[in-house]
Amino acid sequence: MTYQLVVIYHHPTDADAFDRHYAETHAPLASTLPGLRSYTTVSPDPGADGTRAEHLIATLTFDDAQAFQAAMGSEAGQAAVGDLANFASGGATIVSGGVTTIV
């Protein structure tokens, strides 16, 4: 079963610094995870009240839970997790699990 990691980045104290670090350091690092099949991000649009609920949402897809566990246990996985403290000043919610395709 396809397995995904979803990282919901909350609003950082310095959005420009977050975006720069994410684009120049974190995304290239995470892109080297072994077994990674796809890596997408969403920058949420503002809601009806004009504010964005979150700063950025990243979705990383793997073939299955075992591939995900191997990736996170790898040197690249440990480096990516360790890098969060360097830019995610607003914190992040991290969820993972098997994917069910509806349509």
N, C-alpha and C positions, 0 to 999 in steps of 0.2 A: 504494500500500500504506500502510495506517495506520502511523504512526510514534509511538513513545513515548520519553519521557525518564523514567527512574526514578532518584530520588535517595534513597539510603539514608543517613540521618543517624545517626551513631554517638553514643554517650552523651556529652552535653555536660557541662562542669564544673558548670553551674548549670541544672538542668532547668526550673525555674520561669521563669528569665529567657529561656531558649530558647523555651519554649512561648508566653510573652507576646509576644516579638518576632516569632515565626513567625505568630501569629494576628493581631497588630495591624499588622505592617509587611510581612513577606515574602510571605505568602499573598496579600494584596491587590495587592501589586506584581506577583507572578507571574501573577495572574489577568488582568492587562492585556496579556499577551503576544499579539501579533496572530496570528490563526489557531488559537488554542488551542481545542480542541473539548471537552475535559474535564480536570478536575484533581481528583484524589482523594488522600486520605492514609489511612494505616493506622498506628495506634499498636499495635505488637505486644504481645500478651499474654505474660505470663511463661511460660517453658517448664517442664518437669518439675522442674528444679532451682530454680525460683522466680525466676529472673532473666530479664530481657528481653534478647533477642539484640541488638536495635537500639532506638534511641529513637523514630524516626519514618521512615516510607517514603512518599514522594510520587511519584505517577505523573501525568504530563502527556501528553495525547494530541493529536496533530496529524494532518491529513489525509495527509501524506506527508513524506518527508525534506526536500523543498524548502521546505515550509511551516515545518518545524522549524528549518531553517537560517536562513530569513528572520526567524523569531521571535527566535532567539538573536542575530542580527546587528542587531536593532532596538534603539532606545534603551531600551525596557522590558527586553529581554533582557540587555543589558549592565548595567543597573541591578540586575536580579535576581541575576546572577552576582556583581557587586560587593558585594551585600548579604550574601553568605554569610559573609564575614569578621566581620560584626557580631554573629553569633549562633551559628554552627556550630562552637563551640570544640572539639568532639570529632572534627571532620572529617566528611567524607561520601564515599561511593562513588557515582559518577555513571556510569550506563550508558544507552545509547540504541540504538534499532534498530527495524527493521520488525517488525510484529506479525503473528503467525500465530494464527488462532483455531482452537482444537482442538474445542470444543463450542459 
